[in-house]
Amino acid sequence: MKKFTRRTALSMMCASVLGLSGLLAEPAQAASGNYPNQSIRVVVPYPPGGGTDTIARMITGELAKELGATVWVENKPGASGTIGNQLVAKAAPDGYTVLLGITALVQAPWLYKGLPYDVEKELAPVSQVALSSDVFVVKHDLPVNTMEEFIAHVKQNPGKYSYGSYGNGTSSHLHGEQFKLVNGLDLMHVPYRGSGPEVTAMLGGELTAAFIDITAISPHLKSDKFKILGVTGAKRLTSLPDTRTFKEMGLNGFNSNGWFGFFVPRGTPEPVVALLSEKIQKVMRMPKIHDRLVDMGLRPVGNTPEEYEAIVKADLESYGKIVRETGLRLD
């Protein structure tokens, strides 16, 4: 009979621990190894027909083919995206519930107290798919033709003018308040329930000026109802190559682009996240997807989870700085 020693006991203990860890790891490996083996739900936290919904349906159609699985879109609007965002943040981290989120994800934590989810702790970036910008426009009959002239004109007429946004707490609202702050302007904020109504108001002559999302204003770029004086974001828009960015005009705080991107619940197995990201990036390289996004006034992206994570963290900090400087709160 073999002598039972302390070394033998330790060896048996290690073997038991390793065996147990192998058993515990096996289900997770199996789950990610045969992914996907059921349909994938892509949650859009906004109503059908909007820009986010359009992009989701455009991409998921091709993503389904790449994954060999059913990928369907579910609209969960409400509370400025909070309902849909929370649904995904609290979902099982198995890769079968995915969020198509927008920049509001990194703005809301600074604007609202008591959000029912934590963006950094509960949502993991998969791939950023497109960048957007806000276009700054003014009425066609306003006696200005450049941003510098507009700023000077408003300073000479304090309290007389207003600017429109596509909603309280949106990028356009934050841009507007930052614009007032850095230039010392007296402009009243007029929020609209989305970009569509805002564009209608601008075309109808109701607004003096407005920050409007490029996807909404793109069909009207040649309109004689307004003048375009600038765009937000780090680069000029392909559709407006002669329009300067705010940075080019020496105005700070407008470098961040709006974005659309996919997220999954934090804790989703890394192989699943990697596969999803790889397939999304492949879809983003397809000419028909790329060209359609460009036609919408967007800049197609398609990046890795690590690259997107860095962008999310940087933008979270950037918008936090803007909110602190402007003192803007919505609760």
N, C-alpha and C positions, 0 to 999 in steps of 0.2 A: 504493500500500500504506500502511495506517495505521501511523503511527509508534508503536513499543512504548515506552511511558514507564513510570516508576515508579508513576504514578497508575493507569495501565492495569493494571499487575501487581497493585496493591493491590485494585483493583475486582474483578479476576478471582478473587483469593484470597477476598475477602469473599463473592462469589457462590458459590464452591465450598463454603465453610463453611456458608453459609445453605442451600444445596441439600442438603448432607449432613445438617444438623440436621433439615431437613424430612423427609428420608427416614427418619431415625432416629425422629422423632416420629410418623410416619405409622402404624406398626403399633400403637403405644399408643393413638393416637386412634381407630384403627379398632376396636381391641379394646374400648374403652370405649363407642364410638359404637353398636355393635350389641349391647351387653350388655342382658339375658342371651341367649345363643344356645345354651346347654346347661344341664343340670340343676345346681342349687345344693345343696350339702351343708351342713346345719346340724349341727355337732358339739355334742353334749351330753356333758360330761365326767363324767356320773353315770349310775347304772343307770336302766333304764326304770321308769316308775311313780311316780317321785318328783316333787317340786314343779317342779324345773327342766325335767324331761322333759315334764310336763303343759303347762307354759307354752309350751315350744318347739313342741309339736304343735298347740296352740291357735292360735298366731300364724302358723306356717308354712302352715297350711291356707289362710288368707286372703291371706298374702303371695304365695303361688303364683298366685292369681287376679290380684292387682295387677300382678305382674311378667310374667304370661303365660308362665311357665316352671315346670318341675317343681322343687319345693323339698322335699327329704326330710331326715329326721332320722336321724342316726347316733349311737348311744350308745357312748362310749368311756370307760367308768369305769376307775378305778384310781389309786392313789397320791394320794388326796384331790383328784382332779381334774387332777393334773399331766399324766397321759398325754394326755387330750383337749386340754388347754390347749397342750401342746407341739406336738401334731399341727397345730393351726391356726397357731400362731406360726411354724412352719417351712414351712407350705404356700406354694404359689405365690401371689403377691399379685395375683390376677386377679378376685377377687370371687366365686369359685365354691366357696370353703371358708369358712364363717362359724362363729363360736363364740357359743353362748349361755352367757355366763359369769356368775358370781356374785361376791359380795364377797370370797370366799376369794382371788381373784386379787390383791387388794391387801393381803392379810394374810400369805399364804404367803412373800413375799420376806423378811419379818422373822422368820419362824418356822423356816425351813429354809435351810440352807446349800447352795449348789451347785444351785439350780433349773436345769433344762435349757433355760430360756427366760427372756427379760427382758420383763417386762410392759410397761414404758414404751417400750422400743426395738423390740419385735417385734409388739405388738398395738395396733391402732388402734380406738378406740371409734367405734361407728356410731350407736347409740341406746340409751338406758336405757329399759327398758319397765315396770318395776314396782319399788316400794319395799316392804320388809318390816320388821318389828320383832320383837324378842324380848319375850315376856311373862314377867314374874317372878311365879311362883306358889309358895304354901306349902301344906302339908298342912291339911286342913279342921279337924283337931282341935288345931292349934297355937294356943296362947293369945295370938294377936296378930291385929289387924285392919288395921293400917297398916304401911307400911314403917318408920316411926320405931319402932314397937313391936317389929317383928321385929329390927331392929338392936340395940335395947336388950336384948331377950331373949337373943340370941346372945352378946352381951358378958357377960351374967350367967352364961352356961353355956358357957365356952370348951371347944372340943374335942368337944362333944357332937353337933353338927349337921354336915350335909353339904349340898352343892348338886349338882344334876345338870346335865349339858350334853348336846348331841347330837353330841359327838365332840371329841377332842383337836384343838386348833388352830382350832376353829370360832368363829363370832361369840359363841356362848353361853359358850364356854370363856373367851374374852378378856373378855367382860362379867363373868363370875364372878370372875376374878382381879382385875379392876379394882375390882369391888364390895368384895372383901375388903380391897384396898389402901386405898381412900379412906375406909373405915369402920373399919379396924383390926380385922377379924373373923377368927376362927379357924374356918374352914369347910373341910371336906375335899371335894375335887373327885371326882365320880363320873361318868366319861364313858360315854355309850351309843353304840351304832352307828347313829346317826341319830335323827331326831325321833320316828319311830313308836315304837320301843322305849322312848324316854324318856317319851313320853306314857303308854304302857302302865304303866310303873313308877310314874308319878305317880298315875294312877288307882287303882293297886293298893296305894297307901300305902307304897311302898318308899322314897320320897324325902321329905326334910323340905322342901326347896325346889328350884326349878329355873328356869333360863332356857330357855324353849321357844319355838320359832319359831311365829309367829302362824298360818301356814298349817296347821301340824299340830294346834294346839290349838283352832282355830276351831270344829270340830264339837262341842267339849266345853265351850264357854264358860259354859253354864248348869249344868254339873255341880256337885254338892255335895261332890265329893271334894277340892276345893282352893279356895283363896282367891287372887284376883288382886290383887297389891299395886302393880304398876307396869309401864310399858312403856318400851322404849328407843326412840330416834329423836327427831326434832325436833318432831313433832306428836303429839297424841293420835290414837288409832285410831278410825275411824268406827264400828267394831263394838264398841268399848269407850269410849264418849264420857265416861264418868265416872271412868275410870282415869287417874291422873296419870302424866306422863312423869317420868323420873329428874331431868331438868333442873328441872322444876317443884318437885321436892322438894329442890332445892339440891345435887344430886349430879352432879358433873362427870365427863365422859368417856364419856357414853352417848348423845351426840347423833346420831352417824352411824347412818343407816338401812342395813339390809341391802338389796341390790339384785340385780336380774337385768338383763342387758343384752347387746346384740350387739356383737361385735368381728370385725375382719378382720385378716389379716396386714398389718403396717405396710408401706407402699409400694404398696398397692392404689390404682389411679388415682382421683384425687379425684372425677371425675364418677360413677364407680361407687359410691363411698362415699356421695356425695350422693343418688344415686338410691335406693340401699338404705335410707338413713335416711328419705328422704321417704315411701317406701312403708310402712315400718314405722310411722312416725308416723301415717299414714293409717289403718292397721289398728288402732292403739291408740285412735283416736277412734271406732271402731265400737262402738255400744252393747252388742252381744252379747259383745265381747271385754272392754270396760271393766267391764260388770256382773259377768262371771264372775270376773274378777280381784278385784273388790271382795268377792264372795262368799267368796273364798279368804282374805280378810283383808288383801289387798294394796292398795297405792295405785298405780293406773295412772299412767304418766308419758308416754313418747314425746317425746324431745328431740333436738336437733341433735348432730352429732359434736363440735362445739366445746363445747357445754354439757356433754356427757357427759365429754369430756376433762378439763374443769376439775374435775368431781366426782371422777373417778378420781384425779387428782393430789392433791386435798385429802384424800381418804380414805386414800390411800397414806401421806401424812404423819401423819394422825390415828392410824392403827393402828400406825404405827412408834413414835409417842410412847407408846402404851399398852404395847406390847411392851417398850420400853426401861424404862418405869417399873415394870412387874411383873417384869421379868427372865425372862419366859417364853420358852423355846426348846424345839423338838421334835426337834433333831438331836444 
